[in-house]
Amino acid sequence: MRVRELNWMQLEESLRGDDRVALPLGSTEQHAYLSLETDNILSERLAVDAAEPLGVPVLPVLAYGVTPSFAAYPGSPSLRVETYLAVLHDLLDSLHGQGFRRFLLVNGHGGNSFARAAIGEWNATHADAQAVWHDWWNSPRVAEACTHADPQWSHASWSENFPWTRLAGVALPAERKASVLPLPPLDAPAYRERAGDGSFGGAYAKDDGTMLEIWRIAVEEARALLESGWR
């Protein structure tokens, strides 16, 4: 249940019987022909779909992440590493002070994944609580399902093209894009020149049946963490 649909009294009542909460993590950044909020849309929707049957509250997505490589693409603001870590630390400390003890961080952006280690450090100083970091797109079953559907999948390719990340009236290229990977260290303008439209390569879309099956697997994995992924 989204906390935007609750008042504080309702959430406090829920907290009396369940100390879990989900925090989606995303990034506002270029995704080729898909929404600039693709990472936000996917992480928040996944958290909601996974948590809803369990009655676990879902906070609004943290909509900005670490994405300096895309700085030359309009609408792709980035936080500094130290800023991002400080925000996560402050959020966890604040929620912990309110009584939450189990936190599922559903991350939708690869540039944020470095923070997993810092979450482990936070856990080490909070013996009565646990934060679980979940890179949903790279979780074992989702990665396996994507590779089975098409071994070439990466940023802004078909693997992020769900009905809810597409934009009305935007036509996608029919041909596959040659891979731009691996990407060496580049400044933002050179990164844009190398990546072009922003996709890292491969097909731009798959059929909805394939995508909905991948989504089903993703929801199952995230829900399993909410149910039994705690120490």
N, C-alpha and C positions, 0 to 999 in steps of 0.2 A: 504494500500500500504506500502510495506516495505521501510524503509528509505534507505536501501542498494541499492535500485533501483532508487534513486533520487540523484541529486546534491543539494547543499545548496541553490542555486537560485530557483530551483523548489520547494523546501520545503518552502522557504520564501514566494513564491507566494501563495502556499496553505494556509499558516498561515494568510495571509491577510484576507481570507474569513472564516477561521475556526480555532479556538484556541484549538481544541481537539487533544490529542495524546494518544496512547496506549503503555504501558510499560509492557512486559511480564516478570514475575519473576519465576525462576526455581531453580534447584539444580542439581548438577552432583553427582550422588550417586547410590549405588546398587539398582537394581530393579529385583532381582532374575534372571530369564532367559531373561528379557527384556533389552533394551538399558540402559546403565548408564546415558544417557541423556533423559530418558523418561519424566521427569518433564519439561525439557527445550523444548523438541519437542512439547509436548502437549500445554503448555502455549503460546508458540510463534505461533503455527499453529492456535490455537483457536483465538488469537487476530487478526491474519491476516484474517481468514475466517469471523470473525464478522465485521471487519472494512472495508474490501475491497469494498462492495457495497456503503458504506458511504463516501469513499474517505478519511478516517481518517488515518494518517500515523502511522506506527507501528515501534517502536524502536527495536533493537536487544535484545534478551532475556538476562536478568541478570543471567548468567549461574551458579552462585555459591550462596549457601544459608547457612542456619544454620542446620547442620546435624551431630553433634558430636557423636551421638549414633552409626553411621555407620562407625566410624573411622577405625575399624578393617577390613573393606572391601576395597580392593585396588580400587582406582579411585573414592573415596568418600571424597573429601576434604571439610572442613567446615570453615565457617567464625565465628568469635565471635559475640555475640549478639550486642555489642557496635559497632563493625565494620560494620555489616549489616545495623544497623540503621543510622550510619553516611553516608554510601554510598547512601541509599535511600534519606536522607535529602539533600545531596549534589546534587544528580541528579534532584530532584524536584526544588531546588533553582536555579540551572543552567538553566533548561528548562523554569522556570518562568521568569528568566531574559531575555530570548530570545523572550518572548511574548506568550508562551503557558499558558493557564489558566484552561483547563479541562483535567485531567489525569485519565485514567482508568488503574489501576494496576491489571493485570491478573495474579494471583498467582497460581502456579501449585504444590507447596510443602507445606505440613502441618507444617513443622518446621519453616516456615517463618511467619506463621499466627499471631504470637505474635506482629508483627509490625503493625497490623491494628490500635492499639491504638495510636501508634506514628504518624500514618498518620492523625488520627483525631486531634492530637495536632498540626501538621503542618497546617492543614486547619484552625485551630483557630487563627493562626497568619498570615494568608493570606486571608483576607476578600474578595479579588477580584478573588480568585481561588478556585478550589475544586479538590481534589484527591479522587477517589473512589477505595476502596480495594475490589477485587472480588476473593474469593476462588472458582474457577470455579467448581471443582469436588464435592464440598460440598454445592453448591447453591441449592435452594429449589427444582427446577424441575429436575435437574440432580440427586440429592440424591434420590428423589422419583422414578425416572426411574430405577436407579441402584437397589434399594431395591425391586422394583417390579420384576425385572429380576432375582434377587438372593439376599436374605437378607444378605448373607455373602460376603462382599466386603471390601477390605482394601488395604494396601500398597502392590504393586507388584502382585496383584491378577488379575483376569480377567478384573476388571474394569479399568485397565490401559493398557490392551492388545488390542491396535488398530493396524490396518495394518501398521501404520507408526512408531510404537514403537517395533515391532518384529525384530528379527535378523535372517538373512538368514542362513539356515543350523542348527539352534538351535531347538532341539526337546523339547517340553514341557511335563512334567509328565501328564499322563492321569487321575490319581486319584486326588481327592481333598486333600488338606493339612489340617490337624487339626489346629485350630486356636492357635496362640501363645499369643493372647491377653487375659487379660490385661498384659502389660509389666511393671514390677516395675522398679524403678530407678536402672540402671545397668551401670557398666563401659563398654567401647566399646568391649573388648574381651568377656565378659559375655553376652553382647547383641547379638553378633554374634553367640555364642554358643546356645543361646535361639532361635534365629530366623532362624538358619541354612542357607538354601539357600537364605534367605532374604524376601521371601513372608511371610505375616502375617497370611495367611491361606485362605482356600476356593479353588474354582476352578481356574485353571490357564488361562482358555480361555473360551470364548463364541463365538457363530456364528457371522459372520460379519454383518448380518442383525440387530442383537441386538445392536452391537457396533456402527454401523452407525446411528441408530436411537437415541442412547444416545448422539452421537456427534451432531446430528442435533439440539437436545434440548439445548445442551451446547452453540452452536453458537447462537441460538435464544436468550437465556438469556443474553449472553454477548453483543449482538447487541442492545438489548433493553436498556441496561445500557448506551451504547454509544449514543443512540437516545434520551432517556428521563430520565436517571438516575441522573440528575443534579438538584441541589436545585434551 
